Amino acid sequence: MTDLTRRYVIFGVSLIFITAGIAIVTKESLGTSPITSIPYSLSMVFPALTLGEYTILFSILLVFLQWLLLGIHNIDRTTRMNLILEIVISFVFGYLVDLAMWFFGFLDAGCYVIRIILVILGIFVLAFGVYLQIVANVVMVPGDGFAYALTMRVRRNYGKVRVTSDTTMVIISALIGIIGLGTLGGVREGTVMCCLLTGVVARMYMAKLTKLTSILVPGKNLENAMEADDIDILTLSRMLRIAGREVRKRKDENATTLGMTSTQADALTYIIANPGCKIADLREPMGTSHQAACGIVDRMREKGLVEISTSDRDARVRVIKATPEGHSTYEKFMDMGCVSNSSLMANISEDERRELYLILSKILSGLNGRI
């Protein structure tokens, strides 16, 4: 089983635990989790659809809102695929909610104390699902994705935005209940307990279950992953992706200004750094096929950036060299890159840059096994 497959399996299991926890809490008629509070109130006011079906519709609405918050025309391919995955997850999550509600249908404790105990049990089950979701680190559920998109839009602390998002959902749920039933609907003490305890219990799992974490995903350490409310692995991963996309965007703009594509700029950089290289040498650093590399070099030769000549050592070998025009274009490209990168790093001190370098080096070392 590949690492990615393992992570998606863990994510699937996390959904089972999350929905089971929601069902246990909900079955005690003491409220539900914030993410299902609006669907729960709607199912009470308009019982034509089940809690799971309303959850599907609400989750799809959250995905649509993410699309608007992130900017319909500014979403890259990776983010678009994540949003599509969230739609798929919306259906899976909703059906699992209904399945869990059916499975735990026998839970009907009459004693209030027992009901509170079962709510706490449900929160522990729900938090374990959250822990598994963080371990998997592959995709967000729509509720988390919406909070993250809102964070990126308002540029505020993720933890505070998430609390505000959950609180708003609970308030809307209560309003639906008041208007439709004359009560608070799906909002009760169990909802408040979920808000206060789920994150705390999830952090406890992350700190205490380090051995399980290393078994599930070898080499992963979550012990300090959520020491602060505003930091989590999913948020950091997306922030790194956004930063990389911005750097790539500026590089593309610089290359276009000089009449090149970004790929041609990368190839020119390699050719100047490795004078006398062969077309075959471009395949690995460019991550492309030999045929594609030939096409890149041909278009660069048409623009007068490179020339192909016979090797001085072996007349049978044809090598690539940058022309004077190519060298001039490369120097302009590098100067423009320095200006762009300086603006990106304008708010970072020298010490912070060194620290960032060390952190990114560790990340790359963990991904590749080397720097």
PyMOL commands that set and color helices and strands:
alter all, ss='L'
color gray80, all
select helices_A, chain A and resi 3-27+34-45+51-70+72-74+77-103+112-136+142-154+158-181+189-208+210-216+233-257+262-273+279-286+290-302+324-344+350-368
alter helices_A, ss='H'
color red, helices_A
select strands_A, chain A and resi 306-310+318-322
alter strands_A, ss='S'
color yellow, strands_A
deselect
rebuild
show_as cartoon
